[in-house]
Amino acid sequence: MSRKSRMRALPDESKMRYAESWRQIETRFIQDPSGAVREADQLAVSVLRERGAKMEDERHLPDDLMHARAATGVDANAGDTEGQRKAMLHYKHIVDDAVGDTSRTPAETQRREVA
């Protein structure tokens, strides 16, 4: 059984709040990559905690969170945003897994397809 399958689903209100927070963080990435990555980490941790992930033991953190944190450490001193970009992709995966595809607008997620 994977760690992901043991996490509980979020209520719709939390999904909407986290999705909106993620969109705001993503828009700040261009102007302030380091700040956006810090906020993305905080958001990801909040999402994971609300879903019931055990965050006390670093060896058992979800893979995406560990990969995101590792990516920012690699390029942090080089002034290169590539590591930060990779970290954002991992954080986005955490948020998308919890709330659905955050790249879609709220109107798109509410629209139903007609067969």
Secondary structure, DSSP 8 states (H G I E B T S, - for coil): --TGGGS----HHHHHHHHHHHHHHHHHTTT-HHHHHHHHHHHHHHHHHHTT---S-GGGS-HHHHHHHHHHHHHTTTT-SHHHHHHHHHHHHHHHHHHS-TTS-HHHHH-----
